[in-house]
Amino acid sequence: MWQWYTETFKTQVTLEQFLQAGWETFVMVGVSLVIGTILGSIIGITLVLTRPSGIHASPVFYKVLNTVVNIVRSLPFIILMVAIIPFTRMVVGTSIGTAAAIVPLIIYISPFIGRLVESSLLEVDHGIVEAADSMGASTFQLIWKFLLPEARGSLILNFTTATIGLVGATAMAGAVGGGGIGDLALNYGYQRFDSVAMFYTVVLLIVIVQAIQSLGNFLAKRYH
């Protein structure tokens, strides 16, 4: 079947290359999303707790962290990826390939998720916080048993947004040898003028994004 397609549409890309590119994209998104979610959640929760009106208000610390988050978020991913090449090389020993792309992806997505987590937690009715405080809940209990469950629906939707953003970032990672679907589109669709390969990669990205968004909407509705 695939041979018939390649002969008909004359694409230079093989099925194995598409599968490999898809796997590389999956690895980049999966690893960076897991680590980025952990770091981003810590950042978001810290921003909520230390903001001037937070239960552990620390204006100076909040201002510093808030500034760092804003600085990182202001950098387009492709610029961030190139700018930290020395750091990436120091961490993974190389500046190209899937492993090298994961480092800037984590740095890129962590502050983004942190801001989304902060936004979701701030949407929780302040009465919940007051009720938890009146029951003598610790800071950990306030976060784990009150804030996070109340913000669950919003968090799911925000994590869905972050995941889709990561998919787009992995596509850009191909511009500097990051591998994945973006690398395939650049090397074949753009540099070799293979419009069929470009079409397939675009369709694949659309399918992935639609699947992620549909799953996120379903989970958000179920656990709201």
N, C-alpha and C positions, 0 to 999 in steps of 0.2 A: 504493500500500500504506500509506504513512504517513498519507495523507489519510483512509483508512478507519479507521485507529487513532484519529486525532484526533477524527473525527466520532463514533466509538463511545464513546471514553472521555472526550471533551470536555476535553482538555488545552489550556491556553493557549499552550503552548510549541511552537514550530515545529522541524522537523528541523534547520534551519540554526542555530538557537539551541543545540540540543544539540551539534551538531558544533563550533560555536564554543567552547562551554564545555569540551568535551572537549579541543580544541586548546590552550586557555589552561591547562588543568590539566597537559597534557603538557609545555608550555613551562616552567611553573613548577617542576614536578618535575624535568625534565631539566636545566635550567640550574642550579638550586640543588643538585641531586645531584652534578653534575660538580664545581662549585666547592667544595661542602661536602665531597666526598670528598678532594679535594686538601688542603684546609685541615685536615680532620679527621685524615687520615693523618699529616700533619706533627705535629699535636698528639699523636696516639696514640704515634707513634714517639718523640717527644721525652719523653713521660711515661715510656716504658719505659727509655729511655737514661739519664734523669736521676734516676730513683727511687733511694732510698738504697742499693739492692742492684744498681743498674744499672752498666753498664760505664763510664759517664761520670757517676757519681753527683754530684748537686748538690742537696742537701736543700732549700736555700732556694729555688732556682729551681723545683724540683719542687713545693714547697708552694704557691708563688704560682700557678703554672699550674694545679695541681690545684684550688685554691680558686676560680679564675676559671671553670674548667669546671663545677664544682659549682654555682656561683651561676647561671650561664646555664641549666644544665639544670634548676634548681629552678623556673624561671619557666614557667608554662603559655604555650603559643604565642600565644594571643589577647592575653594581658597583655603579652608581649614585643613583639608587633606594634604595639600601641597606645603602649607606652612609648617606642619608638624612632622614632616618627613624625617628629620634627624631623630626626633623622639620615637617615631614609629620604628625606625631602623634599630634604635637602642633596645626597644622592648621585644621585638620579634626577630631581629636580625636581618630584615629585608624591608624594602620600601615598595615592593610590588607583590601582587598575588592576593589571594583571599584573606590569608592571615593578616597581612599588612593593612588591608582595607578595614578590618574589624576594629583596629585601634582608633582611627579617627571617627568611625561610626559610633563608637561608644561615647567618645568625647562630644560628638555632635548631638546625640540623642538624649544623653543624661540631663543636661540643663533644660531641654525641651520638655521631657517628661516631668522634671521637677516643677516647672511652671504649670503644667497641666494638673499635676497632683495638688499643687497649692490652690489652683482655681477651684477644683472639685471640693476640697475640704472647706474652703471658705464659703461654699454654697450651703453647707450644713447649717441648719437653724441654730443660732447661738443658744437657744434654750436647751438644746441637747448638751452643750458644754456645761451650762449652769446646773443641769440635772445631774450630770456625772460628777461635778465638783461637790454638790450637796451630798452625794452618796459616798464621798471620800475616795473616789477613784484616783489611782495613781496616773501619772502621765502616760505610761505604757497602756494602762487599761482604757484611758480616755481615747487614745488613738486606735487601739486594736478592737475594742468592744463597742465604741460609740461612733467616732468619726468615720473610720473606714467602712463599716457596714452601712451607715447612712448615706455615704457618698458612692456606694458600689456601682449604681447604674451610670452615674456620670464618669466614674473612673474607667469603666469598661469602654465607654464611647471614646474617652480621651486616649486610652491605650490603643484603641483601634486607629485613631488618627495618627498616633505616633508610629504605629506599625506601617501604615501606608506611606508615611514620610520616609521611613527607613527603606522601603522598597524603591522609592524614587532616588534616595541617596545612593543605594547600591548600583543603580543604573548609571549614575554619574561617576561612580568609582571606576567604571570601565575606561574612563578617559585617561587614567594614569596607571593602567594595568592591574586594576583591582579584580578582574575576572567577573564572572556572572553574565547575566543577560545584557547588561550595558556594554560589556567588553565585546560581546558577540555582535551587537548592533553597530558598534563603532568600527570594528575591524572588517566586518563584511558588508553591513548595510551602508556605511558611510564611505570608508576608504576604498572598498572594492566595488562600490556602486551596485550592490546586490539588493535591489529594492524588494525582492521576495523575502529575503532574510530579514530585512528591516520590518516588513509587514508582519512576519511571524512573531518577531520579538515584541512588537507593539501589541499584537493580539494577546500574546502570553502575559504581558504586563497588565493589560486590561482585565483579563480573566483573574489574575492573582489579586488585584486590587478589589475587584467586585466581590470575590469570595471572602476576602478579609472583612470588607465593609458589611456584607450580609451576615457573616458570623457575629461580628461585633454588635450589630443591631439586634440580632436574635438574643444574644446573651444579655445585653442591656435591658431588653424588654422582659426577659425572664427573671432577672435578678434585681429589677428596680425596686 
